[in-house]
């Protein structure tokens, strides 16, 4: 029971992928796992850790979580990376980076996330404000990609 245990961990699940090496993830799902949430009155802390490659010319990619195919609200859990240039050249920029995307999901557009089994997924897309440019995000880059889901009692 959460009550006096606000902020305490109720349950967790971690999954590693060793086979995402240079997975070309153009506007798709990067990784998915299934998590069984124990309580209705808890939140999900979501963590994604990977080495990413963004390649392009004046491009921007947004990496974001979904729960049951819907983004978290009121705030999406996401991260961005871009390859902007101030020079006019056809040569693409390649950026390799290790990164984490972490946030607390209090609900989706459907409301609070009830107890039960849920699909947690990481996605990537072109940044909504990007006009033109080339875009080619990848993940894995010869490292382990990890997704961690933690069910936490509300601290509010």
C-alpha positions in Angstrom: 0.0 0.0 0.0 1.4 3.4 -0.9 -0.1 5.6 1.8 2.9 6.5 4.0 5.3 5.0 1.5 5.2 7.9 -1.0 8.0 7.7 -3.6 8.7 4.1 -2.9 9.3 1.5 -5.6 6.3 -0.9 -6.1 7.8 -3.0 -9.0 10.2 -2.8 -11.9 11.3 -4.5 -15.1 14.5 -4.1 -17.2 15.2 -5.4 -20.6 18.4 -5.4 -22.6 18.8 -5.7 -26.4 22.2 -6.7 -27.8 21.0 -7.0 -31.4 20.0 -3.4 -32.2 23.4 -2.7 -33.6 22.9 0.1 -36.1 19.2 -0.6 -36.4 17.8 1.9 -38.9 14.7 3.2 -37.1 13.3 5.7 -39.6 10.0 6.9 -37.9 9.4 3.6 -36.2 9.3 1.7 -32.9 12.8 1.3 -31.5 12.1 -1.2 -28.7 9.1 -2.5 -26.8 8.5 -4.4 -23.6 5.4 -5.5 -21.6 5.0 -4.4 -18.0 2.5 -5.5 -15.4 1.5 -2.5 -13.3 0.3 -3.5 -9.9 -1.7 -0.5 -8.7 -3.9 2.2 -10.3 -2.6 5.0 -8.0 1.0 4.8 -9.0 3.2 6.4 -11.7 5.7 4.9 -14.2 9.2 6.1 -14.3 10.6 5.2 -17.8 14.3 5.1 -18.8 15.8 4.4 -22.1 19.6 4.1 -22.4 21.5 3.5 -25.7 24.2 4.7 -28.0 22.5 6.5 -30.9 23.7 7.7 -34.2 22.1 10.6 -36.0 23.2 11.2 -39.6 22.0 13.8 -41.9 22.2 17.3 -43.2 20.2 19.9 -41.2 18.1 17.2 -39.5 16.5 16.7 -36.2 15.2 13.5 -34.5 12.9 13.1 -31.5 13.1 10.0 -29.4 10.0 9.4 -27.2 8.1 6.9 -25.0 4.6 5.6 -25.5 2.4 3.6 -23.1 -0.2 1.4 -24.9 0.6 3.4 -28.2 -0.1 6.8 -26.6 2.3 9.4 -25.5 2.4 10.4 -21.8 0.5 13.5 -20.7 0.5 16.2 -19.6 4.2 16.0 -20.6 5.7 13.7 -23.2 8.9 11.9 -22.2 11.4 12.6 -25.0 14.8 13.7 -26.1 16.1 15.4 -29.3 19.2 15.4 -31.3 20.1 17.5 -34.4 22.7 17.8 -37.1 22.4 21.5 -38.1 25.1 23.1 -40.3 25.8 26.8 -41.0 27.5 26.0 -44.3 26.0 24.8 -47.6 27.5 21.4 -48.3 26.0 18.1 -49.5 28.1 16.2 -47.0 26.0 14.8 -44.1 27.1 15.1 -40.5 27.3 11.9 -38.3 26.9 12.2 -34.6 27.4 9.2 -32.3 26.3 9.7 -28.7 25.5 7.7 -25.6 22.3 9.1 -24.1 19.5 8.5 -21.6 15.9 9.5 -21.8 14.2 9.5 -18.4 10.8 10.7 -17.1 7.7 10.0 -15.1 4.5 9.1 -16.9 1.4 10.0 -14.9 -1.0 9.1 -17.6 -1.9 9.2 -21.3 -4.7 11.0 -23.2 -6.9 8.2 -21.9 -6.2 9.3 -18.3 -4.4 7.5 -15.5 -2.6 4.3 -16.3 -4.6 1.5 -14.6 -3.2 -1.6 -13.1 -2.7 -4.5 -15.5 -0.5 -5.3 -18.4 0.8 -2.4 -20.6 3.0 -2.1 -23.7 5.9 0.3 -23.1 7.7 1.4 -26.2 10.4 3.8 -27.4 9.9 5.6 -30.8 11.8 8.0 -33.1 10.5 10.5 -35.6 11.5 13.6 -37.5 11.1 16.7 -35.2 7.7 18.2 -35.8 9.2 21.6 -36.7 11.8 20.3 -39.2 11.5 21.6 -42.7 13.6 19.8 -45.3 17.0 18.2 -44.7 18.0 14.6 -44.7 17.4 12.3 -41.7 18.7 8.9 -40.7 18.7 8.0 -37.0 20.0 4.7 -35.8 20.5 3.0 -32.4 22.6 0.3 -30.8 26.0 1.2 -32.2 27.7 -2.0 -30.9 26.4 -1.5 -27.4 23.6 -2.8 -25.2 20.3 -0.9 -25.3 18.4 -0.9 -22.1 14.8 0.0 -21.2 13.8 0.2 -17.5 10.2 0.6 -16.2 9.7 1.4 -12.5 6.3 1.7 -10.8 6.4 4.4 -8.1 4.0 5.5 -5.4 2.9 9.1 -6.0 5.0 11.8 -4.2 2.2 14.3 -4.5 
